[in-house]
Amino acid sequence: MVGKRIAHYEVSARLGAGGMGEVYRARDMKLGREMALKVLPADATADPGARARLLHEAQTASSLNHPHICTIYEVGEAEGQAYIAMELVQGKPLATLVPADGLPTEDVLRYGLQVADALAHAHERGIVHRDLKTSNVMITPEGRAKVLDFGLAKRLRDEELAEVTRSAAARTHAGAVMGTLHALAPEVLSGKAADTRSDVWALGVLLYETAAGALPFQGRTGFELTSKILREPPEPLPERVPAVLRAIIQRCLMKEPGQRYQRAAEVRAALEAIGSSGYAGGVAPASARARWVWPAALGGLVLLVVVLAILRPWNRATQTSTGSPAGLASGAPPAAGSAFLIRRPSANPEANELLQRAMMFTRFQLDPLRARPMLERALQLDPKFTEARINYALTYIVAVEIGVSNDPGDIYRAEEELRRALKEDPEEPRGHGLLGAVHFFQGRRDLAYDESQQAMRVAPKDLAGRMWRLIYGRFAGDSEEAIRSARETIKSEPLFWPPRYNLGELYREQGKTVEAEREQEKVLEQDPQNVAALRCLARTHLDAGNLQRARETLERLRPQDRENFRVRIVKAQLHAVEGKRALALKEMDESVLKYADLHPFSALDAAEIYAVLGEREKAIEWLDRAMRKGDDREEWFRRDPLLANVREHPRFKQILESIAYRREQRKKGSRQ
């Protein structure tokens, strides 16, 4: 073929083999430019089906015009030879650039974003790639990714879907499945048609490979590899891969297509959220750390686990009784690039887009200050946009929970916005759930319970509702009900860490040290840097009197996470037990006392530290305050080793009697 002329292209060198053809370097004699020429092999020319397929799919791909997609210039035939003229991409395949231990996180994000952007462009035009892999992505000398070989792409017209399924075997040479085995999604291996979600799976494989330096599924034979893809979870990613990136890859590689991101634009948005945070390699710049936090790094704040359940992209609150996404059931498609379905979209497209962007910042970065102006603008465009108002209220709750605000007025602003939202839509479960969170903050525990019941009435299978049962049971003193709720939630949502973390805390409060350690270690198996689990594991060791193990556990935290105010509380408790009074008081001033007016459970923390330091009157005052704020953990108060110095205090018994009376009144109310 080298030296020959096909139409007005002069072939100069063979470059390699691509999907359904050989690729050559050639010169366009009309335009005088170097380009790549893909031709159908001579032994396949006689097959009209293969020829038609190549030309049809090339014509489909030629409609794509994107900086990260190899451009197709022309599709044609000359003297019985079918060809595709395309952009000549200089560089190296991504597969050859990935070292054995994976690329740096910033490179994974950069290339991943570019590939996701290319796929998103195709998906928006009804085209799937179907053969995405690192060898099909070229990296130019300037560091730009170019996705090659959309020659296996197929336009997803509704009228073609049935035909694709019918003739897949006939179109595949020797019955082989199209694409490369290791990147094929489970549903494709099961014989179903490829769609945008199978491209998302392949993108997840690509992200995994670039981050880890290995493939997520390994097998010595095709049968073994296929079996693992169909039935087993991917190999765990290395600890050096940031938790937020692991979460994105993990979602891309969910076995059920409906649990993945639904199109590449959603993956792109998730990756953009990481990149815009300044996150790289697990350590953000100081300026970035001051304004964003990943949920698992928050130290396990009680209300935040409910907020996370409300925010979770596949939360069942967004589903109808038939299991269909509510936004789609109503006939309203999600916004382009959406990672979240809007339950009741606005008639204003710009307002919908602003909400989607704000939700991404809230979900992946917990950056309420950045999300809030977007939501204010959305509400200016549509004052009756209920979901935007709920998310606007959420920014105030999250700001207080993560410590970027110590203004008590923020909680009342959130309450006002939620009441306005529920006036517009009384059946909005997330509105009731968040209003319950507000009441919880305010120590109005019974009102919190009423709102959580309303949320569960509207959406009985809602994850947030189940988390409410767990949290309410724990702090209302009904540990057995809380443990049942935790176990049920773990069974149905094994990848959602908060219920297992809370189960560990429940065991700790029952004095079951071994069980508590086991549950927190299971959280750490999924995420070795989960601050909530590390903090509570350290406290478990402290309660057991193993101070050395408590110190070692705190040492496992990254330096920036040691400044988390919940972590500093444990440090203050440890210093107090060690007899380091000055250090204990310093840490307490910067953690417990700083947030005592906003966080309902800081009162018990202060009581514990003062009790250990021998300041019994202050300890009792703070314990009484904890009780008045609605902390009804009577059995834990009796068992807590840090409260040992105050159990003989006359007021200690009175506090327990008050808790018992309140619990009895609550039981009577529930029976009426």
BELQUI-V350130 format. One record per residue. SS is DSSP state (helix for helix, strand for strand, loop for the rest). PHI is phi in whole degrees, 0 to 359 (* if undefined). PSI is psi in degrees with one decimal (* if undefined). Layout:
ss: {SS & SS}
phi: {PHI & PHI}
psi: {PSI & PSI}
//
This chain:
ss: {loop & loop & loop & loop & strand & strand & loop & loop & strand & strand & strand & strand & strand & strand & strand & strand & strand & strand & loop & loop & strand & strand & strand & strand & strand & strand & strand & strand & loop & loop & loop & loop & strand & strand & strand & strand & strand & strand & strand & loop & loop & helix & helix & helix & loop & loop & loop & helix & helix & helix & helix & helix & helix & helix & helix & helix & helix & helix & helix & helix & helix & loop & loop & loop & loop & loop & loop & loop & strand & loop & loop & strand & strand & strand & strand & strand & strand & strand & loop & loop & strand & strand & strand & strand & strand & strand & loop & loop & loop & loop & loop & strand & strand & helix & helix & helix & helix & loop & loop & loop & loop & loop & loop & loop & helix & helix & helix & helix & helix & helix & helix & helix & helix & helix & helix & helix & helix & helix & helix & helix & helix & helix & helix & loop & loop & loop & strand & strand & loop & loop & loop & loop & loop & helix & helix & helix & strand & strand & strand & loop & loop & loop & loop & loop & strand & strand & strand & loop & loop & helix & helix & helix & loop & strand & strand & loop & loop & helix & helix & helix & helix & helix & helix & helix & helix & helix & helix & helix & helix & helix & helix & loop & helix & helix & helix & loop & loop & loop & loop & loop & helix & helix & helix & loop & loop & helix & helix & helix & helix & loop & loop & loop & loop & loop & loop & helix & helix & helix & helix & helix & helix & helix & helix & helix & helix & helix & helix & helix & helix & helix & helix & helix & loop & loop & loop & loop & loop & loop & loop & loop & loop & helix & helix & helix & helix & helix & helix & helix & helix & helix & helix & loop & loop & loop & loop & loop & loop & loop & loop & loop & loop & loop & helix & helix & helix & helix & helix & helix & helix & helix & helix & helix & loop & loop & loop & loop & helix & helix & helix & loop & loop & loop & loop & helix & helix & helix & helix & helix & helix & helix & helix & helix & helix & helix & helix & helix & loop & loop & loop & loop & loop & loop & loop & loop & loop & helix & helix & helix & helix & loop & loop & loop & loop & loop & helix & helix & helix & loop & loop & loop & loop & helix & helix & helix & helix & helix & helix & helix & helix & helix & helix & loop & loop & loop & loop & helix & helix & helix & strand & loop & loop & loop & loop & loop & strand & helix & helix & helix & helix & loop & loop & loop & loop & loop & loop & loop & loop & loop & loop & loop & loop & loop & loop & loop & loop & loop & loop & loop & helix & helix & helix & helix & helix & helix & helix & helix & helix & helix & helix & helix & helix & helix & helix & helix & helix & loop & loop & helix & helix & helix & helix & helix & helix & helix & helix & helix & helix & helix & helix & helix & helix & loop & loop & loop & loop & helix & helix & helix & helix & helix & helix & helix & helix & helix & helix & helix & helix & helix & helix & helix & helix & helix & loop & loop & loop & loop & loop & loop & helix & helix & helix & helix & helix & helix & helix & helix & helix & helix & helix & helix & helix & helix & helix & helix & loop & loop & loop & loop & helix & helix & helix & helix & helix & helix & helix & helix & helix & helix & helix & helix & helix & loop & loop & loop & helix & helix & helix & helix & helix & helix & helix & helix & helix & helix & helix & helix & helix & helix & loop & loop & loop & loop & helix & helix & helix & helix & helix & helix & helix & helix & helix & helix & helix & helix & helix & loop & loop & loop & helix & helix & helix & helix & helix & helix & helix & helix & helix & helix & helix & helix & helix & helix & loop & loop & loop & loop & helix & helix & helix & helix & helix & helix & helix & helix & helix & helix & helix & helix & helix & loop & loop & loop & helix & helix & helix & helix & helix & helix & helix & helix & helix & helix & helix & helix & helix & helix & loop & loop & loop & loop & helix & helix & helix & helix & helix & helix & helix & helix & helix & helix & helix & helix & helix & loop & loop & loop & helix & helix & helix & helix & helix & helix & helix & helix & helix & loop & loop & loop & helix & helix & helix & helix & helix & loop & helix & helix & helix & helix & helix & helix & helix & helix & helix & helix & helix & helix & helix & helix & loop & loop & helix & helix & helix & helix & helix & helix & helix & helix & helix & helix & loop & helix & helix & helix & helix & loop & loop & loop & loop & loop & loop & helix & helix & helix & helix & helix & helix & helix & helix & helix & helix & helix & loop & loop & loop & helix & helix & helix & helix & helix & helix & helix & helix & helix & helix & helix & helix & helix & loop & loop & loop & loop & loop & helix & helix & helix & helix & helix & helix & loop & helix & helix & helix & helix & helix & helix & loop & loop & loop & helix & helix & helix & helix & helix & helix & helix & helix & helix & helix & helix & helix & helix & helix & helix & helix & helix & helix & helix & helix & helix & helix & loop}
phi: {* & 297 & 93 & 276 & 238 & 244 & 55 & 257 & 245 & 255 & 280 & 243 & 197 & 272 & 261 & 154 & 245 & 239 & 302 & 67 & 182 & 269 & 242 & 232 & 276 & 212 & 240 & 281 & 289 & 284 & 261 & 68 & 233 & 279 & 206 & 254 & 238 & 254 & 234 & 284 & 304 & 301 & 288 & 253 & 297 & 287 & 272 & 299 & 295 & 295 & 297 & 296 & 297 & 301 & 291 & 297 & 288 & 292 & 298 & 300 & 292 & 293 & 283 & 274 & 227 & 208 & 297 & 250 & 236 & 298 & 283 & 261 & 272 & 204 & 234 & 194 & 224 & 214 & 52 & 79 & 255 & 279 & 212 & 229 & 263 & 219 & 302 & 272 & 262 & 274 & 142 & 232 & 298 & 304 & 302 & 278 & 262 & 272 & 286 & 298 & 257 & 88 & 279 & 301 & 304 & 296 & 288 & 301 & 294 & 297 & 292 & 299 & 297 & 294 & 293 & 298 & 295 & 297 & 296 & 299 & 301 & 291 & 297 & 296 & 254 & 75 & 241 & 247 & 280 & 75 & 214 & 287 & 195 & 296 & 284 & 260 & 237 & 263 & 250 & 286 & 302 & 276 & 86 & 261 & 277 & 231 & 277 & 259 & 61 & 285 & 294 & 260 & 288 & 212 & 290 & 267 & 287 & 304 & 287 & 265 & 301 & 297 & 292 & 299 & 296 & 296 & 251 & 303 & 295 & 292 & 275 & 259 & 301 & 58 & 77 & 289 & 285 & 296 & 86 & 265 & 305 & 294 & 257 & 278 & 288 & 305 & 292 & 289 & 297 & 274 & 98 & 272 & 291 & 287 & 215 & 301 & 287 & 286 & 294 & 298 & 302 & 299 & 295 & 298 & 298 & 297 & 297 & 300 & 298 & 290 & 281 & 257 & 79 & 210 & 273 & 290 & 230 & 240 & 201 & 284 & 231 & 300 & 296 & 295 & 296 & 300 & 299 & 292 & 298 & 285 & 237 & 249 & 288 & 295 & 301 & 301 & 287 & 300 & 298 & 291 & 285 & 304 & 302 & 294 & 288 & 300 & 296 & 294 & 298 & 300 & 289 & 301 & 259 & 292 & 297 & 278 & 305 & 293 & 267 & 276 & 301 & 272 & 203 & 295 & 300 & 290 & 294 & 303 & 298 & 295 & 292 & 298 & 297 & 292 & 299 & 289 & 280 & 84 & 283 & 205 & 64 & 92 & 234 & 271 & 301 & 303 & 296 & 287 & 298 & 289 & 237 & 214 & 212 & 281 & 310 & 291 & 267 & 270 & 83 & 75 & 301 & 301 & 286 & 294 & 294 & 288 & 301 & 298 & 295 & 294 & 279 & 306 & 304 & 256 & 304 & 293 & 297 & 267 & 244 & 279 & 296 & 272 & 92 & 278 & 303 & 298 & 298 & 285 & 297 & 278 & 90 & 260 & 286 & 293 & 297 & 301 & 77 & 290 & 260 & 224 & 280 & 268 & 299 & 228 & 297 & 282 & 286 & 263 & 301 & 294 & 296 & 299 & 295 & 297 & 296 & 300 & 295 & 296 & 296 & 295 & 295 & 292 & 289 & 267 & 237 & 47 & 249 & 295 & 291 & 279 & 285 & 301 & 299 & 297 & 287 & 298 & 294 & 299 & 286 & 294 & 289 & 214 & 298 & 259 & 281 & 302 & 293 & 295 & 292 & 297 & 291 & 296 & 299 & 300 & 298 & 288 & 296 & 295 & 302 & 289 & 297 & 268 & 90 & 275 & 222 & 239 & 268 & 301 & 295 & 297 & 294 & 287 & 296 & 299 & 299 & 298 & 294 & 293 & 294 & 295 & 295 & 289 & 292 & 286 & 219 & 295 & 259 & 278 & 296 & 291 & 298 & 295 & 298 & 287 & 296 & 299 & 297 & 298 & 299 & 298 & 304 & 280 & 79 & 267 & 297 & 292 & 295 & 299 & 297 & 300 & 292 & 295 & 295 & 297 & 299 & 289 & 294 & 288 & 225 & 297 & 262 & 297 & 299 & 297 & 297 & 293 & 294 & 298 & 301 & 295 & 296 & 297 & 301 & 296 & 270 & 270 & 88 & 259 & 293 & 294 & 296 & 296 & 295 & 299 & 297 & 298 & 296 & 298 & 290 & 299 & 296 & 271 & 229 & 295 & 267 & 266 & 287 & 304 & 295 & 290 & 302 & 293 & 298 & 299 & 294 & 298 & 296 & 299 & 289 & 269 & 81 & 267 & 298 & 299 & 295 & 297 & 299 & 301 & 291 & 292 & 294 & 293 & 299 & 288 & 296 & 283 & 216 & 299 & 251 & 293 & 293 & 302 & 292 & 296 & 299 & 286 & 293 & 298 & 294 & 299 & 296 & 297 & 299 & 279 & 84 & 265 & 292 & 297 & 294 & 297 & 297 & 298 & 293 & 296 & 293 & 289 & 289 & 293 & 308 & 293 & 282 & 290 & 270 & 305 & 293 & 288 & 294 & 295 & 296 & 296 & 298 & 297 & 296 & 295 & 300 & 297 & 296 & 283 & 85 & 268 & 300 & 298 & 295 & 298 & 293 & 296 & 295 & 294 & 300 & 274 & 231 & 301 & 290 & 295 & 246 & 299 & 285 & 254 & 254 & 297 & 258 & 292 & 298 & 295 & 301 & 296 & 300 & 297 & 294 & 297 & 297 & 295 & 283 & 88 & 269 & 294 & 294 & 296 & 299 & 294 & 300 & 288 & 292 & 297 & 296 & 300 & 297 & 293 & 278 & 103 & 279 & 253 & 278 & 304 & 295 & 291 & 300 & 290 & 259 & 307 & 295 & 282 & 260 & 304 & 289 & 245 & 291 & 269 & 291 & 305 & 285 & 299 & 296 & 296 & 297 & 295 & 294 & 295 & 296 & 298 & 296 & 296 & 295 & 295 & 296 & 295 & 296 & 298 & 296 & 288 & 278 & 279}
psi: {-33.3 & 132.9 & -14.8 & 166.9 & 127.0 & 115.1 & -124.7 & 26.2 & 129.5 & 118.4 & 131.0 & -25.2 & 152.6 & 131.0 & -31.6 & -166.9 & 137.6 & -174.8 & 118.0 & 21.4 & 166.4 & 147.3 & 131.4 & 154.1 & 136.2 & 168.4 & 129.7 & 109.1 & -22.0 & -45.2 & -10.9 & 38.1 & 151.0 & 141.1 & 177.3 & 140.4 & 122.4 & 126.8 & 149.8 & 132.2 & 147.6 & -37.3 & -8.9 & -1.2 & -31.4 & -12.1 & 103.8 & -34.8 & -44.0 & -41.8 & -45.8 & -39.2 & -46.8 & -48.2 & -40.3 & -45.6 & -31.3 & -40.0 & -40.2 & -49.0 & -25.9 & -14.7 & -10.2 & 127.4 & 100.2 & 142.5 & -18.9 & 19.3 & 133.0 & 122.0 & 135.9 & 124.1 & -42.5 & 148.9 & 130.9 & -173.5 & 145.7 & 121.2 & 44.4 & 2.4 & 116.4 & 142.3 & 160.7 & 123.6 & 126.4 & 169.8 & 136.2 & 111.5 & 118.3 & 142.1 & -159.1 & 147.5 & 141.4 & -34.3 & -33.3 & -11.0 & -7.2 & 114.7 & 172.6 & -27.1 & 13.0 & 164.1 & 159.4 & 151.2 & -40.0 & -33.7 & -39.5 & -45.0 & -43.1 & -52.1 & -39.6 & -41.8 & -42.8 & -42.4 & -42.6 & -37.9 & -40.8 & -46.6 & -39.4 & -41.0 & -43.2 & -44.0 & -36.9 & -19.5 & 15.2 & 25.0 & 134.4 & 152.7 & -52.3 & -2.0 & 36.4 & 133.2 & 166.5 & -27.8 & -12.3 & 13.4 & 120.1 & 141.6 & 116.7 & 165.4 & -24.1 & -0.8 & 20.7 & 132.9 & 139.0 & 120.1 & 123.9 & 169.7 & 50.4 & 17.0 & -15.2 & 8.1 & 159.3 & 126.1 & 132.8 & 61.3 & 141.9 & -38.9 & -11.5 & -16.5 & -46.9 & -37.9 & -35.2 & -45.8 & -42.8 & -41.7 & 15.3 & -46.1 & -38.7 & -30.7 & -10.2 & 122.5 & 125.5 & 23.9 & 4.2 & 144.4 & 137.0 & 153.5 & 176.7 & 134.1 & -46.0 & -18.8 & 2.2 & 135.4 & 154.4 & -40.3 & -31.3 & -41.9 & -24.9 & 2.9 & 4.9 & 160.0 & 145.5 & 146.2 & -167.9 & -31.9 & -28.4 & -29.4 & -38.4 & -41.2 & -49.6 & -37.3 & -38.0 & -40.6 & -43.2 & -45.4 & -42.1 & -49.3 & -42.7 & -31.9 & -36.2 & -21.2 & 11.9 & 167.3 & 152.2 & -22.1 & 130.8 & 142.0 & 141.5 & -24.8 & 163.5 & -37.8 & -44.9 & -42.2 & -44.9 & -42.5 & -41.3 & -41.6 & -39.2 & -32.7 & -23.5 & 153.6 & 158.3 & 157.7 & 142.5 & 139.6 & 151.4 & 152.9 & -25.4 & -18.8 & 123.7 & 145.7 & -38.6 & -37.3 & -38.2 & -38.7 & -39.3 & -46.9 & -42.1 & -40.6 & -37.0 & -32.2 & 24.0 & 139.1 & -41.9 & 123.2 & -35.3 & -17.4 & -6.9 & 173.0 & 144.1 & -16.8 & 164.3 & -27.6 & -31.7 & -38.4 & -43.0 & -45.6 & -40.4 & -42.6 & -37.8 & -37.6 & -36.8 & -48.7 & -41.2 & -15.2 & -10.8 & 9.7 & 130.4 & 123.9 & 20.8 & -8.9 & 117.9 & 153.1 & 157.2 & -40.4 & -35.8 & -38.5 & -28.0 & -16.9 & -1.4 & 153.3 & 138.0 & 140.6 & -43.3 & -12.8 & 7.5 & -1.5 & 13.6 & 39.8 & 135.9 & -50.5 & -25.9 & -27.5 & -31.0 & -42.3 & -43.5 & -38.4 & -39.1 & -37.2 & -17.9 & 127.3 & -33.7 & 24.0 & 133.9 & -8.6 & -22.0 & 13.1 & 149.1 & 177.2 & -20.1 & -4.5 & 0.2 & 143.5 & 132.6 & -37.7 & -38.9 & -35.6 & -30.8 & -3.1 & 2.2 & 114.7 & 151.4 & 155.6 & 153.2 & 133.6 & 9.5 & 134.9 & -5.9 & 137.8 & 136.0 & 121.6 & -47.4 & 90.5 & 155.4 & 156.3 & -10.6 & 112.0 & -36.7 & -37.3 & -40.8 & -43.5 & -41.1 & -40.3 & -43.4 & -44.0 & -42.8 & -40.6 & -36.5 & -43.6 & -39.3 & -44.0 & -47.2 & -19.5 & -12.9 & 54.1 & 75.3 & -31.9 & -29.4 & -33.3 & -32.3 & -46.2 & -33.5 & -41.4 & -35.2 & -41.6 & -40.8 & -39.3 & -26.9 & -39.8 & -34.4 & 91.0 & -17.4 & 17.0 & 91.6 & -45.5 & -34.7 & -37.8 & -38.4 & -43.9 & -30.5 & -45.2 & -38.8 & -34.2 & -33.4 & -39.8 & -47.8 & -39.0 & -40.9 & -43.5 & -39.8 & -2.2 & 11.4 & -6.6 & 135.9 & 29.4 & 110.3 & -24.3 & -21.7 & -35.9 & -39.1 & -31.1 & -41.8 & -43.7 & -43.0 & -44.6 & -38.5 & -38.5 & -37.2 & -40.4 & -43.7 & -22.8 & -36.5 & -37.7 & 87.3 & -13.4 & 15.7 & 107.3 & -35.7 & -32.9 & -45.0 & -40.9 & -43.5 & -34.3 & -35.6 & -39.4 & -40.4 & -47.1 & -35.9 & -44.6 & -42.5 & -1.8 & 10.9 & 71.1 & -37.9 & -40.2 & -36.8 & -43.6 & -42.1 & -43.1 & -37.6 & -36.2 & -37.5 & -43.6 & -42.1 & -29.5 & -42.4 & -40.3 & 82.7 & -24.1 & 9.5 & 133.1 & -40.3 & -37.5 & -40.7 & -37.4 & -34.2 & -43.6 & -40.6 & -52.7 & -45.4 & -44.0 & -40.9 & -48.3 & -9.1 & 0.8 & 6.9 & 74.8 & -32.9 & -42.1 & -40.3 & -41.2 & -41.6 & -44.5 & -40.9 & -46.6 & -41.3 & -42.2 & -39.6 & -40.1 & -40.8 & -23.8 & 67.1 & -20.7 & -4.0 & 109.8 & -29.7 & -40.6 & -36.0 & -40.2 & -45.5 & -33.6 & -41.4 & -40.6 & -39.2 & -42.5 & -40.1 & -43.0 & -16.1 & -0.1 & 12.0 & 79.9 & -44.9 & -46.6 & -38.7 & -45.8 & -42.2 & -45.0 & -40.6 & -35.9 & -32.5 & -38.1 & -42.0 & -21.4 & -37.4 & -38.2 & 94.7 & -16.6 & 22.2 & 111.4 & -36.8 & -48.8 & -41.7 & -42.4 & -46.6 & -28.6 & -40.9 & -42.3 & -35.7 & -44.8 & -38.2 & -45.4 & -33.7 & -2.8 & 8.6 & 82.0 & -35.4 & -45.9 & -33.6 & -45.0 & -44.8 & -37.2 & -42.4 & -30.3 & -23.0 & -16.6 & 145.7 & 151.7 & -44.0 & -28.0 & -18.2 & -13.4 & -4.5 & 133.0 & -27.7 & -34.2 & -40.1 & -28.0 & -45.4 & -38.7 & -40.6 & -41.9 & -41.4 & -45.1 & -40.0 & -44.8 & -34.5 & -7.2 & 13.1 & 77.2 & -48.5 & -44.4 & -39.7 & -45.2 & -36.9 & -47.2 & -36.8 & -40.5 & -37.5 & -4.5 & -76.1 & -56.3 & -29.9 & -34.1 & 13.1 & -35.2 & -17.4 & -31.6 & 114.4 & -18.8 & 1.2 & -24.3 & -43.4 & -38.2 & -45.4 & -41.7 & -41.5 & -45.4 & -46.3 & -37.1 & -44.5 & -36.1 & -3.4 & 6.0 & 79.7 & -39.5 & -43.8 & -39.5 & -44.7 & -39.1 & -43.6 & -33.3 & -40.0 & -38.9 & -40.3 & -43.8 & -44.3 & -24.9 & -0.6 & 10.3 & 106.5 & 29.6 & 69.4 & -47.6 & -35.7 & -38.9 & -37.9 & -29.5 & -24.3 & 115.5 & -24.4 & -11.0 & 9.4 & -35.6 & -13.4 & 2.6 & -22.2 & -1.5 & 136.1 & -35.8 & -18.9 & -45.5 & -38.0 & -39.3 & -44.3 & -37.4 & -37.1 & -40.9 & -45.3 & -41.2 & -43.9 & -40.5 & -39.5 & -41.3 & -37.6 & -40.3 & -41.2 & -41.2 & -37.1 & -24.4 & -19.9 & *}
//
